Amino acid sequence: MNNLIPIVSYPKSGNTWMRFLLANVFKRNKKESINFKNINNFTATSIFDNLDLIKQNVIEDGPIFIKQHANYHNIDNYDFKKAIYIYRNGFDVLYSYWHFTDAQSPG
């Protein structure tokens, strides 16, 4: 499958934000609203997700984006032709990650 495109980033670097943008561009039904409940119907969080469901929801022969926090070069057994690599200022990532973990268990 040569239309698989990983979105690779360190956690809290904007991967989910990028998934929302791309899902809105490549969704088949332009009137459908994309939210946190259905984002996984348009972009995958793993190579093992239901890619057939995603194919039904994106434009014909459109790309299927896969969220990855692993190094792009360490994704075994897949010969990706393209990738989106998200780079964010390390301080901003650390700050965002701190707020994320603090929200999970304050203090």
GIFENCOR-V382966 format. One record per pair of residues at least 24 apart in sequence whose ideal C-beta (glycine too) atoms are under 8 Angstrom apart, sorted by sequence separation. I is the first residue (numbers start at 1). J is the second residue. D is the distance in whole Angstrom. If there is no record, write none. Layout:
# GIFENCOR-V382966
I_J_D, I_J_D
This chain:
# GIFENCOR-V382966
19_43_4, 43_67_7, 28_56_7, 29_57_8, 47_75_8, 28_57_6, 27_57_6, 28_58_6, 27_58_6, 28_59_5, 47_78_7, 26_58_5, 27_59_7, 28_60_8, 26_59_5, 28_62_8, 23_58_8, 7_43_8, 26_62_5, 26_63_6, 22_63_8, 23_65_8, 4_47_8, 22_65_5, 19_65_6, 4_51_8, 19_67_6, 1_51_7, 16_67_7, 15_67_5, 15_68_8, 15_69_7, 3_61_7, 5_63_5, 7_65_5, 11_69_5, 3_62_7, 4_63_8, 5_64_7, 6_65_8, 7_66_7, 9_68_8, 10_69_7, 3_63_5, 4_64_5, 5_65_5, 6_66_5, 7_67_6, 8_68_5, 9_69_7, 3_64_6, 5_66_7, 6_67_8, 7_68_7, 8_69_8, 4_66_6, 6_68_5, 8_70_7, 1_64_8, 8_71_7, 8_72_4, 6_72_6, 18_84_7, 18_86_6, 6_75_7, 15_86_6, 14_86_5, 13_86_5, 4_78_7, 6_80_6, 13_87_7, 14_88_6, 5_80_7, 8_83_6, 13_88_4, 4_80_6, 7_83_8, 8_84_7, 9_85_7, 5_82_5, 6_83_5, 7_84_5, 8_85_5, 9_86_4, 5_83_6, 6_84_7, 8_86_7, 9_87_8, 10_88_7, 2_81_6, 5_84_6, 7_86_7, 9_88_7, 13_93_5, 12_93_5, 11_93_8, 10_93_6, 12_96_4, 12_97_4, 11_97_7, 12_100_6
